[in-house]
């Protein structure tokens, strides 16, 4: 199992979710975050006063899935979220050692329904 964290532009969220659903990825967590990378500072106006925006609003998608789905999921996120401009975001991939189902209290060996289909299990 792997965890994918994708930091993307908020305006690309709907398109990214649509792409994920098309490849069968339906379980994920979405958080509103702020941060900065190479994207330039911008100017904002609040009540007639200018201020510098150094932290930019982003959306973080967290997805846990089977190893065989990682590359396809990354390609889908890049295709949906890419604008070609600085500030498009990043994707991080982490190994997951174990996952537990809180409802049953048991190990969740098949984190996504696709694992059963891929391996021929029921």
N, C-alpha and C positions, 0 to 999 in steps of 0.2 A: 504494500500500500504506500501511497505517496500523498503529500499535501501540497497543493498548488496555491500560492498566494499571488494574486494579480492585483497590482495597483494601477488603476486606469482612470481616464477622464470621466467625470460624472455623465456627460452627455453621450458617452459610448456604452453605458450600462445596458439599456434596453436592447440594443443591437447585439451586444455580447451575450446576454441571456438567451436571446432568440437563437443564436448560433450554438450555444451549449445544449439547448433543448433539442435542436436538430440532430445532434450526435448522441443523444441519449443521456446527457449529464443533466440531471434534474435536482440533485441535492447540492446546495451550496449556502454559504453565509455571506451576507453583504453588509459592510460597515461603511459609514461616512467617515473619512479621515482627512487630515491636512498634512502637508509635508512639502519638502523641496528636494530638488536634485539639480539638474543643469538648467531647468526652466528659469527664465529671467524674472526678476522682481517686476511687479506692475504697480500702477497707481490706482488708488480707489478714492471715491469721494463719499463722505458721510456727513450729512447736515452741512453741506457747503464747504467742508474742509477736506483737503487732500491728505492722503496717508499712503504709506508704502505697504504693499502686500508682499510679504516674504514667504508666507506659507500658503500653498495653493490647495484648494479643495480637490479631493480625489475620492475614489470609491475603491474599497478593498474587497475582493472576492476571495473566499477561502473554500477550497474544494478538496475533499478527501476521496480518492478513487483508486481503483486497481492499477497496478503498474502498467498493464498493456494499454490503458487509456490515456496515459500521460502525454505522449507526443501529439496525438490527435487533438487533445484538449488544448494544449499550448498553441498549436497551429490555428485552431478555431478562435482562441482569444486574440492572438496577434492579428488575424485577418479582420476580426470585427472591431477591434479597439484602435487600430493603427491609423494615424492621420499623416504621419511623416514629419511632424513638427516636434520640437523639444517639448517634453512634458507628457508624452504619450503614456509613460509609466514603465513598470518593471514586472517581471514574473519570477518568482522564487519557487523552487521545488525542494521539499524536505522529505526524508524517510519517516514513515509512521511505523512504530514497532508493534503497537497494539491499539485496538479500538474496542470499546465496550458499549453495549446497548443498555442504556439506563433503565428502560422499562423492564427488561428481563434480567439484567445484572450479569449477562453472559458476554463472552468474547464475541465480537462481530467479525467473523472471518470473511464475509462477503459484503464489503462496504457499499457496493453498488449492485443493483439487480443485474447489470450486464455481466458480472463475474460468473453468475450461475449459467447464463446463456453461453458464454464463451467456453466454459469448461465442460458444458454438457451436463451439469448437475441440475437437480430440481429441488 
